[in-house]
Amino acid sequence: MTTDTATLAGLTKKLIRESEALARAEAALVKSEINEKITELEKGTAALMAGGATLVAGLLVLLFAAVFALDLVLELWQAALLVGAAVTVVGLIMVTSGKHKMSAENLTPKRTLEEVSRGARLPKEQAR
């Protein structure tokens, strides 16, 4: 005599149930890990923003110090103009560089496209 679990059908049903339970448990683990990583990302983003704001404040103080230092040699308006112009030029260079790096040409995955193209040609070449 064989019991229900000893039959092939019974074993198959048990395997399916256990596989579904395992899949649900793995999905719950993935969801939990993703939520943890999102929380870490949010904390990191907040720290970056606070650090960035602090850096901007520090930079402004340093720029004021540069203006006041130049005020010892130049008129105040000349010192402010000189520091402002220098910061503007540096900023324009940075923006231009960033804009160039974000251009469509630089963001195109050239090696991947070449590899995909080569992979598509390969079966045709082997068929010859």
C-alpha positions in Angstrom: 0.0 0.0 0.0 1.2 3.5 -0.9 0.1 6.6 0.8 -0.8 9.8 -1.0 2.6 11.3 -0.4 4.4 8.2 -1.7 2.7 8.4 -5.0 4.2 10.3 -7.9 1.2 12.7 -8.0 1.4 13.3 -4.3 5.2 14.0 -4.4 4.7 16.3 -7.4 2.0 18.3 -5.5 4.2 18.6 -2.5 7.1 19.7 -4.6 5.0 22.4 -6.3 3.7 23.6 -2.9 7.2 23.8 -1.4 8.5 25.5 -4.5 5.8 28.1 -4.3 6.5 28.7 -0.6 10.2 29.0 -1.4 9.6 31.4 -4.2 7.4 33.5 -1.9 10.0 33.5 0.9 12.7 34.5 -1.6 10.5 37.3 -3.0 9.9 38.6 0.6 13.7 38.5 1.2 14.3 40.5 -2.0 11.7 43.0 -1.1 13.1 43.4 2.4 16.6 43.9 1.1 15.5 46.4 -1.5 13.7 48.4 1.2 16.8 48.3 3.3 18.9 49.6 0.4 16.4 52.3 -0.4 16.6 53.5 3.2 20.4 53.5 3.0 20.2 55.4 -0.3 17.8 58.0 1.3 20.1 58.5 4.3 23.1 58.9 1.9 21.3 61.4 -0.2 20.3 63.4 2.8 23.9 63.4 4.0 25.1 64.5 0.6 22.6 67.3 0.4 23.6 68.5 3.9 27.3 68.3 3.0 26.7 70.1 -0.3 24.8 72.9 1.5 27.6 73.2 4.0 30.2 73.3 1.3 28.4 76.1 -0.5 28.2 78.1 2.7 31.9 77.6 3.2 32.7 78.5 -0.4 30.8 81.7 0.0 32.7 82.7 3.1 36.0 82.0 1.3 34.9 84.1 -1.6 34.0 87.0 0.8 37.4 86.5 2.4 39.1 86.7 -1.1 37.1 89.9 -1.8 38.1 91.5 1.5 41.8 90.4 1.0 41.8 92.0 -2.5 40.2 95.1 -0.9 43.5 95.8 0.7 45.1 96.2 -2.8 42.1 97.3 -4.9 38.9 99.2 -4.5 36.1 97.0 -3.0 34.0 97.0 -6.1 37.1 96.0 -8.2 37.9 93.2 -5.8 34.3 91.9 -5.9 34.3 92.2 -9.7 37.5 90.3 -10.0 36.5 87.4 -7.7 33.0 87.2 -9.2 34.5 87.1 -12.7 36.9 84.4 -11.8 34.2 82.2 -10.1 31.9 82.8 -13.2 34.7 81.6 -15.6 35.3 78.5 -13.5 31.6 77.8 -13.3 31.2 78.2 -17.1 34.1 75.8 -17.7 32.5 73.2 -15.4 29.1 73.6 -16.9 30.5 73.3 -20.5 32.5 70.2 -19.5 29.4 68.6 -17.8 27.2 69.4 -20.8 29.8 67.8 -23.1 30.0 64.6 -21.0 26.2 64.3 -21.1 25.9 64.7 -24.9 24.2 61.9 -26.8 27.4 61.0 -28.5 29.2 60.4 -25.2 26.3 58.5 -23.7 25.9 56.1 -26.6 27.0 52.6 -25.5 29.3 52.2 -28.5 31.0 48.9 -27.4 27.6 47.3 -26.6 26.1 48.3 -29.9 29.2 47.0 -31.8 29.0 43.7 -29.8 25.2 43.3 -30.5 25.8 44.1 -34.2 28.7 41.6 -34.3 26.5 39.0 -32.5 23.7 39.5 -35.1 26.2 39.1 -38.0 27.8 36.0 -36.5 25.0 33.5 -37.3 24.7 34.9 -40.9 28.5 34.5 -41.3 28.5 30.9 -39.9 25.6 29.9 -42.2 27.7 30.7 -45.3 
